[in-house]
């Protein structure tokens, strides 16, 4: 029985799009986002569904660790008993039990330089 060109092209197209969807969902990298500073709240997405994720939040003065389970969509939200000053430097590292990793880094604010004598105003 001859196979029509349309049937071959249709099955090829369906196979390629299904493969692309599967690949894109597997290669999505986890990310973390700052959701609040008082108390510190972190949101994440791109983790595997049900993955156990250990988060470590560090400032210059302290370090806090929390563990959470990612939702069926691979997202998470967690709060730390920690209040960040406005310009505090912060690093949060997430390590998942299935190999997912993400890092959030917030740099300290740059303070304005004091005015130099003899410059600016005449």
Secondary structure, DSSP 8 states (H G I E B T S, - for coil): ----HHHHHHHHHHHHHHHHHHHHHHS---EEEEEEEEEEEEEEES--TT-EEEEEEE-SS-EEEEEEE--TTS-EEEEEEEE--TT--EEEEEEETTS-EEEEEE----------TTSS--
